[in-house]
Every structure is written in C-alpha cells, then in structure tokens.
Amino acid sequence: MDLTTVTGHRRATGRADLALTPGETYLAGGTWLFSEPQPGLTGLVDLGSLGWAPLEELSSGGVRIGATCTIAQLHAWPWPSAVADLVGQCADSLLMSFKVQHAATVGGNVCLALPAGAMIALLTALDAEAVIWTPDGGERREPVATLVRDPGLTSLTRGEVLRALEVAPAALAASYAFARIALTPYGRTSAMVIARRDARGATLTIAGSTPRPLVLEVASEAEVGAAIDTIHEWYADPHGAPDWRAAMTRRLAVETVCRVLS
Ligand SMILES: Cc1cc2nc3c(=O)[nH]c(=O)nc-3n(C[C@H](O)[C@H](O)[C@H](O)COP(=O)(O)OP(=O)(O)OC[C@H]3O[C@@H](n4cnc5c(N)ncnc54)[C@H](O)[C@@H]3O)c2cc1C
C-alpha cells in the first residue's frame, strides 16, 4: 500500500547513515512496512543498500546470517541436511510464503516480533545470537530467544539495528523435528513446535501459541506434559483460541519429542 505520510527515503551506505531523525524508521524488505498504514512515519532508512553479505561461514564453523538476508537466500544456503529441512519448513510457514520469501528479510521477521514469526522460532531453536549495532557506535549481543519480548516488542531501542544472527557449530550438528498447525492449510501459524536433540539433551522451542518464543528442556516423552504445564500464558488472536493453542502445542510437543528422540 502507499505510505502517504512518507516524504523521505535514504539509502544507507555506512553506519553513519543509520542515525534516525524523528519520524524515520528502518526499511528492510518492506513486506510488513508497506502492508498496513504507518501513522506518523515520514521517512525510511533503507538497509538493503548496506551491502551486507547474506550468509557467511564463521571461523568457528558456525554461520553468520546478515539481517538483510532474505528468507529465500537463507533457504538456498548449503546447510547440513537436518538444518536444511528445518529451514525449509520454517520458510514455508509464513502465510502465503511463496509471495514474500524473496523480499522479506530474516532480520525484519525477528524485529517485527510476531508470535507467528517463523524466523524467530527457527533462530530460537538454533540457539542463535543476535548481533546488534547500538547508536553510540558499539555492539551488543543477545540470544534471539530473549530479544523477542512480546508481540511486536523486542529489546531493541530506537536507533539500534539488528546487524546479524550467528548460529554456533553445535546447532549445525543437532537433530530437529518440526510440527506446525494453523486454522487453514496455508493460514497464519497458530502453534509451532521444534524439538532439538544434541549432546546436551533435548529441548523444545514453542512459538506461535505463546506471546514470545519459549525454550523448554525435556529429557524424554514422559517429561513433555510437565514441561508444557509450566506455560501459563497462551496467545489469543483470530488465528486460534488460547485453550485450543495450548492443546495443540501439547500434542505437537509430544509428536516432535518422540520423533527427535527415536
Ligand atoms: C503475505 C504476507 C504474509 C506474511 N506472513 C507472515 C507470517 O506468517 N508470520 C510472520 O511472522 N510474519 C508474516 N508476515 C510479516 C513478515 O514477518 C514480514 O513481512 C517480514 O518477515 C518482515 O521482513 P521485511 O524484511 O519485509 O521487514 P520490513 O517490513 O522492512 O520491516 C519490518 C519491521 O522491522 C524493522 N526492521 C527491519 N529490519 C531491521 C533491522 N535489521 N534492524 C532494526 N529494525 C529492523 C522495520 O523498521 C520494521 O519496523 C507476512 C507478510 C506478508 C506480506
């Protein structure tokens, strides 16, 4: 849609360009920014012109995902097969994903902090760390699991820019099982569960059905019920009632833990 209040568009080419003036915000893929009215928004600072590498191998053996990496680029990276399957399942989880994958960025999905944020669930399951540029020229790091605080709310303060998301080698060697449910076959995610097994044991990432991503430790299928019982806040919106989301999450959690531990 046209953003009729926007009168300025700056293409950032270096860090100095990222200082926001009143009324400005960052533009990544623009798939959300241009999808609904943005009252009070007068200017866009385009991150796409910064030329950040979409993906890079780290010397540690991990992977660094640039915040402006598109979901399609993330999908195309040569991940180990277990991670590749998970990336594909998460990429396909966005509502009408085939339309947005080539424009929507991984960083934009994280910064939006929607409960149905498939990249948030993916990066939480991968135990990824966000690299954040602060307005004073510094940098801070935070797990994606805590960066996302509530629907539409992250720990980012005005002028902070999500620069990258780093995945450690341990996540690349882990096994995963993914399950998701929505009210319609291609609908917005109502609940998403990712079970992970690595040398430390098994964890569950719960997303979509809760206001923020949750990570629960489970040693066996028998522990799943008690782990789900620790969740006291279920998300409510037109994509599912809280009690239904709780029941579906429990079912998907048992299913994924059984698969990942078998
Ligand atoms: C058809 C369609 C279906 C969708 N389905 C889903 C869905 O199922 N689940 C879901 O979660 N979302 C969904 N979305 C929304 C989706 O999350 C976003 O469209 C997309 O992931 C956001 O990425 P973007 O690069 O387009 O961000 P933009 O729209 O450019 O920006 C989104 C927000 O993040 C901020 N931002 C972006 N990058 C950075 C950065 N690096 N640092 C700081 N702030 C930044 C922007 O200022 C803006 O506030 C859908 C959107 C569409 C159009």
The ligand as an SDF file (V2000), in Angstrom:
LIG
                    3D

 53 58  0  0  0  0  0  0  0  0999 V2000
    1.7450  -12.0010    2.5660 C   0  0  0  0  0  0  0  0  0  0  0  0
    2.4570  -11.8780    3.8720 C   0  0  0  0  0  0  0  0  0  0  0  0
    2.4530  -12.9450    4.7520 C   0  0  0  0  0  0  0  0  0  0  0  0
    3.1130  -12.8800    5.9810 C   0  0  0  0  0  0  0  0  0  0  0  0
    3.0730  -13.9450    6.8170 N   0  0  0  0  0  0  0  0  0  0  0  0
    3.7170  -13.8830    7.9940 C   0  0  0  0  0  0  0  0  0  0  0  0
    3.7240  -14.9730    8.8890 C   0  0  0  0  0  0  0  0  0  0  0  0
    3.0920  -15.9890    8.6220 O   0  0  0  0  0  0  0  0  0  0  0  0
    4.4440  -14.8750   10.0300 N   0  0  0  0  0  0  0  0  0  0  0  0
    5.1270  -13.7390   10.3430 C   0  0  0  0  0  0  0  0  0  0  0  0
    5.7810  -13.6400   11.3750 O   0  0  0  0  0  0  0  0  0  0  0  0
    5.0960  -12.6830    9.5320 N   0  0  0  0  0  0  0  0  0  0  0  0
    4.4130  -12.7230    8.3770 C   0  0  0  0  0  0  0  0  0  0  0  0
    4.4020  -11.6500    7.5740 N   0  0  0  0  0  0  0  0  0  0  0  0
    5.0690  -10.4950    8.0330 C   0  0  0  0  0  0  0  0  0  0  0  0
    6.5470  -10.8000    7.8870 C   0  0  0  0  0  0  0  0  0  0  0  0
    7.0870  -11.0350    9.1620 O   0  0  0  0  0  0  0  0  0  0  0  0
    7.2430   -9.7170    7.3420 C   0  0  0  0  0  0  0  0  0  0  0  0
    6.6340   -9.4040    6.1280 O   0  0  0  0  0  0  0  0  0  0  0  0
    8.7170   -9.9480    7.0670 C   0  0  0  0  0  0  0  0  0  0  0  0
    9.3180  -11.0420    7.6870 O   0  0  0  0  0  0  0  0  0  0  0  0
    9.3990   -8.7370    7.5610 C   0  0  0  0  0  0  0  0  0  0  0  0
   10.5810   -8.6420    6.8930 O   0  0  0  0  0  0  0  0  0  0  0  0
   10.8660   -7.3690    5.9860 P   0  0  0  0  0  0  0  0  0  0  0  0
   12.2940   -7.5140    5.6180 O   0  0  0  0  0  0  0  0  0  0  0  0
    9.9110   -7.2290    4.8730 O   0  0  0  0  0  0  0  0  0  0  0  0
   10.7020   -6.1900    7.0620 O   0  0  0  0  0  0  0  0  0  0  0  0
   10.1410   -4.7190    6.8950 P   0  0  0  0  0  0  0  0  0  0  0  0
    8.6970   -4.7270    6.5540 O   0  0  0  0  0  0  0  0  0  0  0  0
   11.0450   -3.9380    6.0220 O   0  0  0  0  0  0  0  0  0  0  0  0
   10.3730   -4.2240    8.4100 O   0  0  0  0  0  0  0  0  0  0  0  0
    9.6750   -4.7960    9.4770 C   0  0  0  0  0  0  0  0  0  0  0  0
    9.9980   -4.0260   10.7720 C   0  0  0  0  0  0  0  0  0  0  0  0
   11.2900   -4.3940   11.2430 O   0  0  0  0  0  0  0  0  0  0  0  0
   12.1470   -3.2510   11.3190 C   0  0  0  0  0  0  0  0  0  0  0  0
   13.4560   -3.7220   10.8610 N   0  0  0  0  0  0  0  0  0  0  0  0
   13.6830   -4.4810    9.7630 C   0  0  0  0  0  0  0  0  0  0  0  0
   14.9730   -4.8390    9.7110 N   0  0  0  0  0  0  0  0  0  0  0  0
   15.5740   -4.2890   10.8020 C   0  0  0  0  0  0  0  0  0  0  0  0
   16.9060   -4.3270   11.3150 C   0  0  0  0  0  0  0  0  0  0  0  0
   17.8980   -5.0150   10.6960 N   0  0  0  0  0  0  0  0  0  0  0  0
   17.1790   -3.6870   12.4770 N   0  0  0  0  0  0  0  0  0  0  0  0
   16.1890   -3.0000   13.1260 C   0  0  0  0  0  0  0  0  0  0  0  0
   14.9010   -2.9440   12.6960 N   0  0  0  0  0  0  0  0  0  0  0  0
   14.6100   -3.5700   11.5440 C   0  0  0  0  0  0  0  0  0  0  0  0
   11.4980   -2.2110   10.4120 C   0  0  0  0  0  0  0  0  0  0  0  0
   11.8190   -0.9000   10.8080 O   0  0  0  0  0  0  0  0  0  0  0  0
   10.0230   -2.5260   10.6090 C   0  0  0  0  0  0  0  0  0  0  0  0
    9.5610   -1.9510   11.8020 O   0  0  0  0  0  0  0  0  0  0  0  0
    3.7830  -11.6890    6.3420 C   0  0  0  0  0  0  0  0  0  0  0  0
    3.7860  -10.6120    5.4650 C   0  0  0  0  0  0  0  0  0  0  0  0
    3.1260  -10.6960    4.2420 C   0  0  0  0  0  0  0  0  0  0  0  0
    3.1430   -9.5010    3.3380 C   0  0  0  0  0  0  0  0  0  0  0  0
  1  2  1  0
  2  3  1  0
  2 52  2  0
  3  4  2  0
  4  5  1  0
  4 50  1  0
  5  6  2  0
  6  7  1  0
  6 13  1  0
  7  8  2  0
  7  9  1  0
  9 10  1  0
 10 11  2  0
 10 12  1  0
 12 13  2  0
 13 14  1  0
 14 15  1  0
 14 50  1  0
 15 16  1  0
 16 17  1  0
 16 18  1  0
 18 19  1  0
 18 20  1  0
 20 21  1  0
 20 22  1  0
 22 23  1  0
 23 24  1  0
 24 25  2  0
 24 26  1  0
 24 27  1  0
 27 28  1  0
 28 29  2  0
 28 30  1  0
 28 31  1  0
 31 32  1  0
 32 33  1  0
 33 34  1  0
 33 48  1  0
 34 35  1  0
 35 36  1  0
 35 46  1  0
 36 37  1  0
 36 45  1  0
 37 38  2  0
 38 39  1  0
 39 40  1  0
 39 45  2  0
 40 41  1  0
 40 42  2  0
 42 43  1  0
 43 44  2  0
 44 45  1  0
 46 47  1  0
 46 48  1  0
 48 49  1  0
 50 51  2  0
 51 52  1  0
 52 53  1  0
M  END
$$$$
